[in-house]
Structures are given as C-alpha cells and as structure tokens.
Amino acid sequence: MPADPVLTADPGASFQLEGPLAGRRIVVAMSGGVDSSVVAALAARSGAEVIGITLQLYDYGDAAKRKGACCAGDDIRDARAVADRLGIVHHVIDHESRFRDEVVERFADDYLNGRTPIPCIRCNMGPKFTDLLAMARDLGADCLATGHYVRRAIGPAGPELQRALDPARDQSYFLYGTTEAQLDYLRFPLGGLPKPEVRAIAVAEGLRVAAKPDSQDICFVPDGDYAKIVRSIRPEGALPGDIVHATSGEVLGQHRGIIHYTVGQRRGLEIGGLAEPLYVTGIDAASARVLVGPKRLLAVTSAQIIETNRIGPMPDAALTAKVRSLAKPVPVVVEGQFGDGASATLRFIAPEYGVAPGQAAVIYAGDRVVGGGWIDSTQA
C-alpha cells in the first residue's frame, strides 16, 4: 500500500518560508486541541526550532474541565503533553485578566444592549492574534502558526486570506479582522487539509489528542449556558419584561430577560395560541422589550456595518457576504468607505433574513476574504 501523501509531504512547505527551515524559528499557538497540536508536529518535523505558546484565558469551574473547551484546565495539560512528545519548548502565559476585560465583559455588555455577540472574533482580534503575534516577534520567530482552517495565499497585491479547501471546516468568517500586517506574519498550515487527514497525522505522530473532540464555539461557556455567564457578570440582564408584537404593539407575554433572545429566534418564546409562528424581530434594550412578528418582518434590504477591516484591495468582481457563521454567502453591494475602521452600507441583492445587530458581516470575492465589520443596524 502506498504511503499517505499527507504524512510524507514536505512539512516545511506548509509554513511558506523560503529556503531550508533549519535555523528558522516557528512559534505555534497551542490551544490543546488536535488542530494546533498537528501544526506543532508539522513545524517540529520541518527542522525548524519550534516554540509552543498557550494562553490561559479563563478558569470558570466546569468549563475548564469540559472536553472540547480550549485554553484552560485539561487543555493546557494536553498542550504541554504534546509539546513534551514533540520535544519542543512550551510556554503557558496567563492572559485571563485581559481576556475577561476584552472578550467576556464585552460579551455580557452586548447581550445587555440587545445585541448578539461573537466572542471568538473578539478573541482573535485581541488576545490570540495581537498579543500572540507580539510575543512571537519578541521571541525572534520567523512566523506565528495557528490551527485555523483558512488559507494564506500570495496574490498580486501580497498575502491574501482565503477560505479553507474543506468548506465544512472553513473558519474564515471568524478571522475577517486579521490585518494585512498580521497576515504577512501568520501561517495556517491546515487550510488545505480535510479534518480526517489532520487526525491521521496526529495518530501517526502519537499525539494523545488525536481523537479529542473539536473545541466549542464559545470556549468559556459551560454546557452552552451563555445566559448563566452573562447573569454572573451583569445581573440586570435577567430582569423580566414584555414580549410585544412588532406591528400591533400588543403585549403577548413576559420574558425572563433580554439576554435569552436574539433576532431571528423562534423557539423559547413561550407564547401560544397564535395563528402564525412568531420570531424575534428586534430587542429594545432600553425598555427591556422583546419584539416579535411573522417571518416576513425579518427580511432586510441593507445593513450598516461599523469598525470595518479590509484585507487587500477592494475588487471589481461580484461580492458576497456572510451575516452569520453558518449562513450561506449571498450577493451584496458595498457602499461607502470600507476598511480602516470606517462605516459602510451592505446592500443585499435579495432580502436577507435574521440579520442580527452584533453579528459580523464578512465580505468575500470568490474564495478571498475582502474583510468585514460588525452589524450595527438593519433596514427593511
């Protein structure tokens, strides 16, 4: 039987560094999961000097012990064990205070303001990329490598961020905030591999995490109960209020706190006896009201996006956008200045449903990530 080409391929090519890697230094962000562990294994096999860094981001009781979390408890121990197996240096950096201030507190505030946050993007924009990248540079590394499923390709204008080859694993939505300067230094060796091949490498390298479950989207939320985290930080988010029909103004029921709701939600409204299904169409945080209505009220023709980031030039080609991590890209037109933190208008070619303030809108030109921004408001 012929050898697996993935296991016999030159691992150095994955890091896009010119010349032999002997004498080079690669820093790998190690979360304790199989993906970053395989990146560390590929780096070690390349002949470069490898340093693994794990950021300890939180320690919230059960969340720190839960398999499938990252950057806490058992996951830090797994990262250390993988580093020992590979014979590489491994550092654990306590980043809990900054993570709480920049990610967890912001997560709670967004829910309190009737928005639907994405803490993973905030984490990538702050502690994971900004701080890790600075650490890697301080260590004299030639690049910082991570286990994200995206591709870094060299285009006419320089490095580009592109979707992963495996669409089921693509994480480009969560990395739209990557700057051009960061992309020049970052490497994503797994972007061209399907997950089964990544696990095969882990098995071949004898890594204890080979069969470890994938990490959860919100790593610091135990058992998916995000409202519990929000209540512990902002108790006022659990104050009850009215559920109101968006068009008639009729009070249809009471809710347990606006933190339990997001635009587009249908389940959990606990109002019955109605002629048609109702969805959350808006959240009035100031009056603690949850607005509901029929699905047609969810249709929007445009969205205002703020704090935009652009990666590379704005293309002349047709653009698409994802307004949720699991949504399909839809055709759009971008109006106004886009990038450098400016605000822009995103116009949908066809009405889009369930566009929630607080989520990200990520713009694509084919497979290339053009950039994105935070959804601030929508227009019907």
PyMOL commands that set and color helices and strands:
alter all, ss='L'
color gray80, all
select helices_A, chain A and resi 5-8+11-15+34-45+62-65+74-86+96-112+119-138+172-175+180-185+195-204+222-224+226-233+235-238+258-260+295-298
alter helices_A, ss='H'
color red, helices_A
select strands_A, chain A and resi 25-29+49-56+89-94+143-145+150-155+158-163+186-187+241-245+251-255+279-284+289-293+300-310+319-322+330-335+344-352+360-365+368-379
alter strands_A, ss='S'
color yellow, strands_A
deselect
rebuild
show_as cartoon
